[in-house]
């Protein structure tokens, strides 16, 4: 998965928000506040090879990635969840997570930009 050049697609979130910029900002804030903690937990559980917890945390993160319109990341997280749950392809979990971790830096940056543009429309 190439993490360069991906773009956040907030069309689903905008549909759910029914035109409320405040709702979109709240959802972005929630994502930016919770997701880094989930990523830290996921990294720890991968290191500990606690596959049940890896699957549980990946399951929590997955819908938030979909909500923020990052389907490639959601699909990668679903793959991590499934492999951890099935205890298979375990060697792919850590590399997949590293890609997602790198991607999250760009994701947070893009969401901050969207939030700023909604708070200060020109």
OpenMM code with the backbone's topology and positions (N, CA, C; nanometers):
from openmm import Vec3, app, unit

residues = "UNK UNK UNK UNK UNK UNK UNK UNK UNK UNK UNK UNK UNK UNK UNK UNK UNK UNK UNK UNK UNK UNK UNK UNK UNK UNK UNK UNK UNK UNK UNK UNK UNK UNK UNK UNK UNK UNK UNK UNK UNK UNK UNK UNK UNK UNK UNK UNK UNK UNK UNK UNK UNK UNK UNK UNK UNK UNK UNK UNK UNK UNK UNK UNK UNK UNK UNK UNK UNK UNK UNK UNK UNK UNK UNK UNK UNK UNK UNK UNK UNK UNK UNK UNK UNK UNK UNK UNK UNK UNK UNK UNK UNK UNK UNK UNK UNK UNK UNK UNK UNK UNK UNK UNK UNK UNK UNK UNK UNK UNK UNK UNK UNK UNK UNK UNK UNK UNK UNK UNK UNK UNK".split()
positions = [
    Vec3(0.0853, -0.1188, 0.0000),
    Vec3(0.0000, 0.0000, 0.0000),
    Vec3(0.0886, 0.1233, 0.0000),
    Vec3(0.0627, 0.2120, -0.0905),
    Vec3(0.1395, 0.3355, -0.1002),
    Vec3(0.0681, 0.4415, -0.0173),
    Vec3(0.1379, 0.4959, 0.0820),
    Vec3(0.0710, 0.5923, 0.1685),
    Vec3(0.0962, 0.7361, 0.1244),
    Vec3(0.1669, 0.7547, 0.0135),
    Vec3(0.1888, 0.8912, -0.0329),
    Vec3(0.0720, 0.9314, -0.1214),
    Vec3(0.0299, 1.0524, -0.1070),
    Vec3(-0.0733, 1.1053, -0.1946),
    Vec3(-0.2149, 1.0630, -0.1625),
    Vec3(-0.2390, 0.9930, -0.0522),
    Vec3(-0.3775, 0.9604, -0.0192),
    Vec3(-0.4475, 1.0892, 0.0249),
    Vec3(-0.5771, 1.0916, 0.0075),
    Vec3(-0.6527, 1.2114, 0.0425),
    Vec3(-0.7685, 1.1714, 0.1325),
    Vec3(-0.7883, 1.2476, 0.2358),
    Vec3(-0.9033, 1.2266, 0.3235),
    Vec3(-1.0292, 1.2598, 0.2434),
    Vec3(-1.1282, 1.1733, 0.2501),
    Vec3(-1.2544, 1.1951, 0.1807),
    Vec3(-1.3653, 1.2021, 0.2859),
    Vec3(-1.4056, 1.3233, 0.3168),
    Vec3(-1.5046, 1.3421, 0.4234),
    Vec3(-1.6484, 1.3431, 0.3717),
    Vec3(-1.6721, 1.2915, 0.2509),
    Vec3(-1.8076, 1.2967, 0.1962),
    Vec3(-1.9081, 1.2208, 0.2830),
    Vec3(-1.8679, 1.1042, 0.3355),
    Vec3(-1.9587, 1.0296, 0.4227),
    Vec3(-1.9875, 1.1091, 0.5500),
    Vec3(-1.8829, 1.1637, 0.6102),
    Vec3(-1.9003, 1.2421, 0.7319),
    Vec3(-1.9897, 1.3635, 0.7047),
    Vec3(-1.9705, 1.4276, 0.5904),
    Vec3(-2.0530, 1.5441, 0.5553),
    Vec3(-2.1989, 1.5049, 0.5378),
    Vec3(-2.2227, 1.3857, 0.4787),
    Vec3(-2.3606, 1.3361, 0.4647),
    Vec3(-2.4238, 1.3172, 0.6019),
    Vec3(-2.3501, 1.2535, 0.6917),
    Vec3(-2.4005, 1.2272, 0.8268),
    Vec3(-2.4233, 1.3583, 0.9017),
    Vec3(-2.3358, 1.4570, 0.8766),
    Vec3(-2.3431, 1.5853, 0.9474),
    Vec3(-2.4570, 1.6731, 0.8986),
    Vec3(-2.5149, 1.6411, 0.7851),
    Vec3(-2.6239, 1.7203, 0.7274),
    Vec3(-2.5891, 1.8697, 0.7217),
    Vec3(-2.4682, 1.8993, 0.6805),
    Vec3(-2.4281, 2.0392, 0.6631),
    Vec3(-2.3788, 2.1084, 0.7891),
    Vec3(-2.3686, 2.0380, 0.8989),
    Vec3(-2.3235, 2.0996, 1.0238),
    Vec3(-2.1710, 2.0943, 1.0348),
    Vec3(-2.1069, 2.2090, 1.0114),
    Vec3(-1.9615, 2.2160, 1.0257),
    Vec3(-1.9201, 2.1849, 1.1691),
    Vec3(-2.0021, 2.2262, 1.2648),
    Vec3(-1.9723, 2.2019, 1.4057),
    Vec3(-1.9635, 2.0516, 1.4343),
    Vec3(-2.0564, 1.9745, 1.3762),
    Vec3(-2.0554, 1.8288, 1.3941),
    Vec3(-1.9283, 1.7697, 1.3334),
    Vec3(-1.8924, 1.8152, 1.2139),
    Vec3(-1.7712, 1.7654, 1.1474),
    Vec3(-1.6483, 1.7960, 1.2331),
    Vec3(-1.6411, 1.9177, 1.2847),
    Vec3(-1.5283, 1.9572, 1.3714),
    Vec3(-1.5243, 1.8689, 1.4961),
    Vec3(-1.6405, 1.8437, 1.5561),
    Vec3(-1.6478, 1.7573, 1.6750),
    Vec3(-1.5978, 1.6157, 1.6444),
    Vec3(-1.6371, 1.5623, 1.5295),
    Vec3(-1.5953, 1.4264, 1.4915),
    Vec3(-1.4448, 1.4219, 1.4635),
    Vec3(-1.3930, 1.5254, 1.3993),
    Vec3(-1.2487, 1.5323, 1.3737),
    Vec3(-1.1741, 1.5399, 1.5070),
    Vec3(-1.2233, 1.6243, 1.5986),
    Vec3(-1.1607, 1.6353, 1.7314),
    Vec3(-1.1600, 1.5005, 1.8026),
    Vec3(-1.2726, 1.4319, 1.7998),
    Vec3(-1.2837, 1.3018, 1.8648),
    Vec3(-1.1811, 1.2047, 1.8049),
    Vec3(-1.1731, 1.2037, 1.6728),
    Vec3(-1.0773, 1.1165, 1.6044),
    Vec3(-0.9345, 1.1515, 1.6436),
    Vec3(-0.9016, 1.2808, 1.6419),
    Vec3(-0.7652, 1.3251, 1.6736),
    Vec3(-0.7290, 1.3006, 1.8204),
    Vec3(-0.8286, 1.3001, 1.9078),
    Vec3(-0.8029, 1.2755, 2.0499),
    Vec3(-0.7901, 1.1266, 2.0821),
    Vec3(-0.8704, 1.0433, 2.0177),
    Vec3(-0.8741, 0.9007, 2.0535),
    Vec3(-0.7755, 0.8151, 1.9743),
    Vec3(-0.7627, 0.8417, 1.8470),
    Vec3(-0.6885, 0.7516, 1.7596),
    Vec3(-0.5417, 0.7364, 1.7965),
    Vec3(-0.4702, 0.8443, 1.8298),
    Vec3(-0.3289, 0.8234, 1.8691),
    Vec3(-0.3140, 0.7276, 1.9880),
    Vec3(-0.4056, 0.7333, 2.0848),
    Vec3(-0.4016, 0.6403, 2.1986),
    Vec3(-0.4248, 0.4968, 2.1521),
    Vec3(-0.5217, 0.4788, 2.0620),
    Vec3(-0.5487, 0.3458, 2.0082),
    Vec3(-0.4263, 0.2921, 1.9342),
    Vec3(-0.3597, 0.3794, 1.8581),
    Vec3(-0.2402, 0.3377, 1.7843),
    Vec3(-0.1292, 0.2951, 1.8811),
    Vec3(-0.1138, 0.3689, 1.9898),
    Vec3(-0.0135, 0.3321, 2.0912),
    Vec3(-0.0450, 0.1959, 2.1516),
    Vec3(-0.1726, 0.1750, 2.1859),
    Vec3(-0.2137, 0.0464, 2.2426),
    Vec3(-0.1902, -0.0666, 2.1424),
    Vec3(-0.2247, -0.0396, 2.0179),
    Vec3(-0.2089, -0.1409, 1.9145),
    Vec3(-0.0618, -0.1780, 1.8974),
    Vec3(0.0231, -0.0775, 1.8967),
    Vec3(0.1667, -0.1024, 1.8839),
    Vec3(0.2184, -0.1882, 2.0006),
    Vec3(0.1731, -0.1561, 2.1198),
    Vec3(0.2142, -0.2315, 2.2389),
    Vec3(0.1677, -0.3770, 2.2312),
    Vec3(0.0415, -0.3974, 2.1938),
    Vec3(-0.0123, -0.5333, 2.1882),
    Vec3(0.0531, -0.6151, 2.0761),
    Vec3(0.0895, -0.5492, 1.9657),
    Vec3(0.1620, -0.6193, 1.8592),
    Vec3(0.2979, -0.6648, 1.9132),
    Vec3(0.3668, -0.5734, 1.9832),
    Vec3(0.4984, -0.6066, 2.0404),
    Vec3(0.4873, -0.7231, 2.1395),
    Vec3(0.3773, -0.7265, 2.2136),
    Vec3(0.3557, -0.8330, 2.3133),
    Vec3(0.2981, -0.9609, 2.2506),
    Vec3(0.2642, -0.9509, 2.1219),
    Vec3(0.1990, -1.0611, 2.0508),
    Vec3(0.0695, -1.1046, 2.1194),
    Vec3(-0.0028, -1.0055, 2.1695),
    Vec3(-0.1331, -1.0302, 2.2316),
    Vec3(-0.2383, -1.0132, 2.1208),
    Vec3(-0.2578, -1.1199, 2.0439),
    Vec3(-0.3382, -1.1099, 1.9217),
    Vec3(-0.4854, -1.0817, 1.9483),
    Vec3(-0.5378, -1.1273, 2.0609),
    Vec3(-0.6774, -1.0966, 2.0940),
    Vec3(-0.6950, -0.9453, 2.1105),
    Vec3(-0.6031, -0.8825, 2.1850),
    Vec3(-0.6102, -0.7378, 2.2056),
    Vec3(-0.5826, -0.6622, 2.0759),
    Vec3(-0.4896, -0.7129, 1.9941),
    Vec3(-0.4616, -0.6503, 1.8640),
    Vec3(-0.5902, -0.6469, 1.7817),
    Vec3(-0.6593, -0.7599, 1.7757),
    Vec3(-0.7849, -0.7673, 1.6991),
    Vec3(-0.8896, -0.6716, 1.7561),
    Vec3(-0.9005, -0.6648, 1.8882),
    Vec3(-0.9995, -0.5773, 1.9520),
    Vec3(-0.9733, -0.4300, 1.9219),
    Vec3(-0.8476, -0.3875, 1.9343),
    Vec3(-0.8146, -0.2470, 1.9108),
    Vec3(-0.8288, -0.2135, 1.7621),
    Vec3(-0.7823, -0.3025, 1.6752),
    Vec3(-0.7973, -0.2810, 1.5310),
    Vec3(-0.9453, -0.2665, 1.4959),
    Vec3(-1.0286, -0.3473, 1.5615),
    Vec3(-1.1734, -0.3402, 1.5389),
    Vec3(-1.2297, -0.2039, 1.5796),
    Vec3(-1.1776, -0.1465, 1.6872),
    Vec3(-1.2220, -0.0136, 1.7327),
    Vec3(-1.1800, 0.0963, 1.6364),
    Vec3(-1.0595, 0.0844, 1.5820),
    Vec3(-1.0057, 0.1892, 1.4954),
    Vec3(-1.0713, 0.1871, 1.3572),
    Vec3(-1.1023, 0.0696, 1.3090),
    Vec3(-1.1493, 0.0500, 1.1711),
    Vec3(-1.2659, 0.1422, 1.1311),
    Vec3(-1.3740, 0.1482, 1.2079),
    Vec3(-1.4848, 0.2341, 1.1642),
    Vec3(-1.4502, 0.3827, 1.1662),
    Vec3(-1.3594, 0.4227, 1.2539),
    Vec3(-1.3245, 0.5654, 1.2568),
    Vec3(-1.2468, 0.6028, 1.1313),
    Vec3(-1.1677, 0.5103, 1.0799),
    Vec3(-1.0962, 0.5355, 0.9547),
    Vec3(-1.1952, 0.5456, 0.8390),
    Vec3(-1.2970, 0.4616, 0.8408),
    Vec3(-1.4008, 0.4677, 0.7378),
    Vec3(-1.4756, 0.6000, 0.7465),
    Vec3(-1.5073, 0.6414, 0.8677),
    Vec3(-1.5783, 0.7670, 0.8916),
    Vec3(-1.5000, 0.8855, 0.8358),
    Vec3(-1.3658, 0.8798, 0.8474),
    Vec3(-1.2803, 0.9873, 0.7972),
    Vec3(-1.2473, 0.9693, 0.6495),
    Vec3(-1.3027, 0.8650, 0.5894),
    Vec3(-1.2905, 0.8476, 0.4451),
    Vec3(-1.1547, 0.8000, 0.3976),
    Vec3(-1.0841, 0.7261, 0.4807),
    Vec3(-0.9532, 0.6739, 0.4407),
    Vec3(-0.9692, 0.5228, 0.4220),
    Vec3(-1.0292, 0.4857, 0.3086),
    Vec3(-1.0631, 0.3455, 0.2856),
    Vec3(-0.9418, 0.2540, 0.2798),
    Vec3(-0.8322, 0.3014, 0.2216),
    Vec3(-0.7134, 0.2154, 0.2131),
    Vec3(-0.6631, 0.1811, 0.3532),
    Vec3(-0.6678, 0.2775, 0.4441),
    Vec3(-0.6253, 0.2526, 0.5824),
    Vec3(-0.7252, 0.1618, 0.6534),
    Vec3(-0.8539, 0.1824, 0.6274),
    Vec3(-0.9563, 0.0971, 0.6887),
    Vec3(-0.9372, -0.0476, 0.6440),
    Vec3(-0.9087, -0.0674, 0.5153),
    Vec3(-0.8885, -0.2025, 0.4638),
    Vec3(-0.7651, -0.2673, 0.5268),
    Vec3(-0.6588, -0.1915, 0.5424),
    Vec3(-0.5357, -0.2424, 0.6031),
    Vec3(-0.5614, -0.2783, 0.7504),
    Vec3(-0.6393, -0.1945, 0.8195),
    Vec3(-0.6722, -0.2214, 0.9600),
    Vec3(-0.7603, -0.3464, 0.9701),
    Vec3(-0.8515, -0.3649, 0.8756),
    Vec3(-0.9375, -0.4836, 0.8743),
    Vec3(-0.8530, -0.6096, 0.8548),
    Vec3(-0.7511, -0.5982, 0.7714),
    Vec3(-0.6597, -0.7106, 0.7477),
    Vec3(-0.5833, -0.7459, 0.8768),
    Vec3(-0.5364, -0.6436, 0.9478),
    Vec3(-0.4679, -0.6651, 1.0755),
    Vec3(-0.5626, -0.7346, 1.1732),
    Vec3(-0.6856, -0.6826, 1.1813),
    Vec3(-0.7836, -0.7405, 1.2738),
    Vec3(-0.8091, -0.8876, 1.2412),
    Vec3(-0.8313, -0.9170, 1.1143),
    Vec3(-0.8643, -1.0545, 1.0739),
    Vec3(-0.7480, -1.1496, 1.0985),
    Vec3(-0.6272, -1.1068, 1.0618),
    Vec3(-0.5108, -1.1931, 1.0837),
    Vec3(-0.4874, -1.2192, 1.2321),
    Vec3(-0.5041, -1.1159, 1.3151),
    Vec3(-0.4853, -1.1328, 1.4600),
    Vec3(-0.5938, -1.2242, 1.5170),
    Vec3(-0.7168, -1.2056, 1.4708),
    Vec3(-0.8273, -1.2869, 1.5216),
    Vec3(-0.8103, -1.4345, 1.4827),
    Vec3(-0.7626, -1.4563, 1.3600),
    Vec3(-0.7474, -1.5932, 1.3090),
    Vec3(-0.6109, -1.6535, 1.3429),
    Vec3(-0.5246, -1.5739, 1.4068),
    Vec3(-0.3868, -1.6156, 1.4381),
    Vec3(-0.3197, -1.6709, 1.3111),
    Vec3(-0.3222, -1.5904, 1.2057),
    Vec3(-0.2579, -1.6310, 1.0801),
    Vec3(-0.1857, -1.5109, 1.0197),
    Vec3(-0.0909, -1.5375, 0.9330),
    Vec3(-0.0125, -1.4313, 0.8677),
    Vec3(0.0388, -1.3296, 0.9697),
    Vec3(0.0790, -1.3776, 1.0859),
    Vec3(0.1186, -1.2876, 1.1945),
    Vec3(0.2387, -1.2014, 1.1571),
    Vec3(0.3226, -1.2511, 1.0678),
    Vec3(0.4383, -1.1735, 1.0242),
    Vec3(0.4024, -1.0501, 0.9440),
    Vec3(0.2787, -1.0435, 0.8952),
    Vec3(0.2362, -0.9270, 0.8161),
    Vec3(0.1796, -0.8151, 0.9034),
    Vec3(0.1478, -0.8460, 1.0277),
    Vec3(0.0781, -0.7489, 1.1128),
    Vec3(0.1658, -0.6288, 1.1457),
    Vec3(0.2862, -0.6515, 1.1923),
    Vec3(0.3727, -0.5399, 1.2305),
    Vec3(0.4071, -0.4499, 1.1112),
    Vec3(0.4469, -0.5055, 0.9950),
    Vec3(0.4733, -0.4176, 0.8805),
    Vec3(0.3491, -0.3386, 0.8363),
    Vec3(0.2334, -0.4029, 0.8396),
    Vec3(0.1090, -0.3331, 0.8024),
    Vec3(0.0813, -0.2193, 0.9004),
    Vec3(0.1046, -0.2460, 1.0281),
    Vec3(0.0838, -0.1417, 1.1290),
    Vec3(0.1793, -0.0247, 1.1072),
    Vec3(0.3052, -0.0538, 1.0740),
    Vec3(0.4030, 0.0537, 1.0522),
    Vec3(0.3597, 0.1444, 0.9378),
    Vec3(0.3043, 0.0858, 0.8323),
    Vec3(0.2530, 0.1653, 0.7209),
    Vec3(0.1402, 0.2554, 0.7699),
    Vec3(0.0482, 0.1989, 0.8477),
    Vec3(-0.0645, 0.2769, 0.9005),
    Vec3(-0.0161, 0.3869, 0.9945),
    Vec3(0.0845, 0.3559, 1.0736),
    Vec3(0.1381, 0.4556, 1.1666),
    Vec3(0.1974, 0.5744, 1.0899),
    Vec3(0.2729, 0.5455, 0.9854),
    Vec3(0.3281, 0.6527, 0.9019),
    Vec3(0.2164, 0.7310, 0.8341),
    Vec3(0.1171, 0.6590, 0.7854),
    Vec3(0.0042, 0.7219, 0.7181),
    Vec3(-0.0734, 0.8124, 0.8139),
    Vec3(-0.0817, 0.7728, 0.9401),
    Vec3(-0.1601, 0.8497, 1.0371),
    Vec3(-0.1042, 0.9909, 1.0558),
    Vec3(0.0256, 1.0074, 1.0421),
    Vec3(0.0856, 1.1410, 1.0555),
    Vec3(0.0268, 1.2347, 0.9506),
    Vec3(0.0211, 1.1877, 0.8271),
    Vec3(-0.0371, 1.2665, 0.7186),
    Vec3(-0.1877, 1.2848, 0.7401),
    Vec3(-0.2532, 1.1812, 0.7877),
    Vec3(-0.3972, 1.1871, 0.8133),
    Vec3(-0.4289, 1.2950, 0.9162),
    Vec3(-0.3557, 1.2959, 1.0279),
    Vec3(-0.3790, 1.3965, 1.1316),
    Vec3(-0.3569, 1.5368, 1.0758),
    Vec3(-0.2540, 1.5525, 0.9934),
    Vec3(-0.2234, 1.6823, 0.9337),
    Vec3(-0.3393, 1.7284, 0.8440),
    Vec3(-0.3872, 1.6383, 0.7591),
    Vec3(-0.4983, 1.6737, 0.6702),
    Vec3(-0.6243, 1.7084, 0.7490),
    Vec3(-0.6520, 1.6328, 0.8536),
    Vec3(-0.7715, 1.6603, 0.9341),
    Vec3(-0.7589, 1.7934, 1.0070),
    Vec3(-0.6383, 1.8255, 1.0555),
    Vec3(-0.6160, 1.9568, 1.1174),
    Vec3(-0.6438, 2.0688, 1.0179),
    Vec3(-0.6010, 2.0495, 0.8940),
    Vec3(-0.6236, 2.1502, 0.7892),
    Vec3(-0.7731, 2.1657, 0.7592),
    Vec3(-0.8445, 2.0544, 0.7482),
    Vec3(-0.9883, 2.0590, 0.7237),
    Vec3(-1.0579, 2.1316, 0.8385),
    Vec3(-1.0198, 2.0952, 0.9602),
    Vec3(-1.0792, 2.1570, 1.0795),
    Vec3(-1.0555, 2.3081, 1.0802),
    Vec3(-0.9324, 2.3485, 1.0504),
    Vec3(-0.8981, 2.4913, 1.0477),
    Vec3(-0.9800, 2.5649, 0.9411),
    Vec3(-0.9974, 2.5013, 0.8268),
    Vec3(-1.0731, 2.5672, 0.7186),
    Vec3(-1.2217, 2.5786, 0.7545),
    Vec3(-1.2734, 2.4825, 0.8320),
    Vec3(-1.4137, 2.4895, 0.8753),
    Vec3(-1.4326, 2.5940, 0.9855),
    Vec3(-1.3313, 2.6076, 1.0703),
    Vec3(-1.3403, 2.7049, 1.1803),
    Vec3(-1.3212, 2.8472, 1.1318),
    Vec3(-1.2415, 2.8639, 1.0263),
    Vec3(-1.2120, 2.9979, 0.9715),
    Vec3(-1.2379, 3.0011, 0.8229),
    Vec3(-1.3653, 2.9904, 0.7833),
    Vec3(-1.3935, 2.9904, 0.6397),
    Vec3(-1.3542, 3.1259, 0.5780),
    Vec3(-1.2967, 3.1174, 0.4586),
    Vec3(-1.2522, 3.2418, 0.3923),
    Vec3(-1.3563, 3.2916, 0.2962),
] * unit.nanometer
topology = app.Topology()
chain = topology.addChain("A")
for resn in residues:
    res = topology.addResidue(resn, chain)
    for name in ("N", "CA", "C"):
        topology.addAtom(name, app.Element.getBySymbol(name[0]), res)
